[in-house]
Amino acid sequence: MLRRQGSDIGRENTARLMRSADLTGKGQGEALITTRKPTGSDLRPDLANRAFKAPGPHRLWVADITYVRTRKGVRVHSFCH
């Protein structure tokens, strides 16, 4: 808020002002659960066999999912390479 009003204030000065006003920062909240262990046999075989060097173009594709917590909730970003 101070920065939006044009004040150039550092982290330590902000902490001191918050302590003097008996204010605390918002906590991170509960941990985000992004994976669940399978109950039966693993249904996702390791098709790459941990060999991530492709024998040629378009022969091996990998993907990743990243969960990012924002003020409005959780955003999911997925990448395919």
GROMACS elastic network, one bead per residue, 0.5 to 0.9 nm:
[ bonds ]
;  ai    aj funct       b0    kb
    1     4     6  0.50903   500
    1     5     6  0.63797   500
    1     6     6  0.88970   500
    1     7     6  0.88511   500
    2     5     6  0.50243   500
    2     6     6  0.64822   500
    2     7     6  0.53399   500
    2     8     6  0.76819   500
    2     9     6  0.75242   500
    3     6     6  0.50712   500
    3     8     6  0.60374   500
    3     9     6  0.70485   500
    4     7     6  0.73357   500
    9    12     6  0.84656   500
    9    13     6  0.64247   500
    9    14     6  0.66517   500
   10    13     6  0.54167   500
   10    14     6  0.61158   500
   10    15     6  0.86808   500
   11    14     6  0.50355   500
   11    15     6  0.61491   500
   11    16     6  0.86807   500
   12    15     6  0.50325   500
   12    16     6  0.62114   500
   12    17     6  0.86694   500
   13    16     6  0.50708   500
   13    17     6  0.62120   500
   13    18     6  0.85514   500
   14    17     6  0.51962   500
   14    18     6  0.61041   500
   14    19     6  0.86080   500
   15    18     6  0.50658   500
   15    19     6  0.61096   500
   15    20     6  0.86089   500
   15    24     6  0.87228   500
   16    19     6  0.51440   500
   16    20     6  0.62201   500
   16    21     6  0.86788   500
   17    20     6  0.51216   500
   17    21     6  0.62487   500
   17    22     6  0.85585   500
   17    23     6  0.84809   500
   18    21     6  0.50961   500
   18    22     6  0.59995   500
   18    24     6  0.66298   500
   18    25     6  0.85136   500
   19    23     6  0.58931   500
   19    24     6  0.74155   500
   20    23     6  0.76944   500
   24    27     6  0.87703   500
   26    29     6  0.83296   500
   27    30     6  0.89901   500
   28    31     6  0.80767   500
   29    32     6  0.87575   500
   32    67     6  0.86298   500
   32    69     6  0.84424   500
   32    74     6  0.88784   500
   33    36     6  0.77410   500
   34    67     6  0.76504   500
   36    39     6  0.89097   500
   38    41     6  0.69928   500
   38    42     6  0.63399   500
   38    43     6  0.81173   500
   39    42     6  0.82161   500
   40    43     6  0.81912   500
   42    45     6  0.70364   500
   44    47     6  0.84333   500
   45    48     6  0.87900   500
   45    49     6  0.87030   500
   46    49     6  0.52830   500
   46    50     6  0.71894   500
   47    50     6  0.81030   500
   48    51     6  0.55921   500
   48    52     6  0.64760   500
   48    53     6  0.89410   500
   48    54     6  0.89977   500
   48    60     6  0.74428   500
   48    61     6  0.88652   500
   48    62     6  0.87424   500
   49    52     6  0.79974   500
   50    53     6  0.89719   500
   51    54     6  0.78360   500
   52    60     6  0.76864   500
   52    62     6  0.86430   500
   53    56     6  0.86966   500
   53    60     6  0.78775   500
   54    57     6  0.71262   500
   54    58     6  0.80069   500
   54    59     6  0.59517   500
   54    60     6  0.53489   500
   54    61     6  0.84831   500
   55    58     6  0.89436   500
   55    59     6  0.65788   500
   55    60     6  0.78755   500
   56    59     6  0.56945   500
   56    60     6  0.80310   500
   57    60     6  0.77266   500
   58    61     6  0.69985   500
   60    81     6  0.85990   500
   61    80     6  0.69971   500
   61    81     6  0.56304   500
   62    79     6  0.83326   500
   62    80     6  0.58122   500
   62    81     6  0.53973   500
   63    78     6  0.71330   500
   63    79     6  0.53806   500
   63    81     6  0.61458   500
   64    77     6  0.82842   500
   64    78     6  0.56401   500
   64    79     6  0.51714   500
   64    80     6  0.65830   500
   64    81     6  0.86533   500
   65    76     6  0.68852   500
   65    77     6  0.57310   500
   65    79     6  0.64072   500
   65    80     6  0.89747   500
   66    75     6  0.83173   500
   66    76     6  0.58269   500
   66    77     6  0.51552   500
   66    78     6  0.62574   500
   66    79     6  0.83771   500
   67    74     6  0.65941   500
   67    75     6  0.58361   500
   67    77     6  0.64070   500
   67    78     6  0.87541   500
   68    73     6  0.85293   500
   68    74     6  0.56255   500
   68    75     6  0.51544   500
   68    76     6  0.63199   500
   68    77     6  0.77199   500
   69    72     6  0.81007   500
   69    73     6  0.59525   500
   69    75     6  0.63153   500
   69    76     6  0.88176   500
   70    73     6  0.51909   500
   70    74     6  0.57776   500
   70    75     6  0.70685   500
   71    74     6  0.81713   500
   72    75     6  0.87575   500
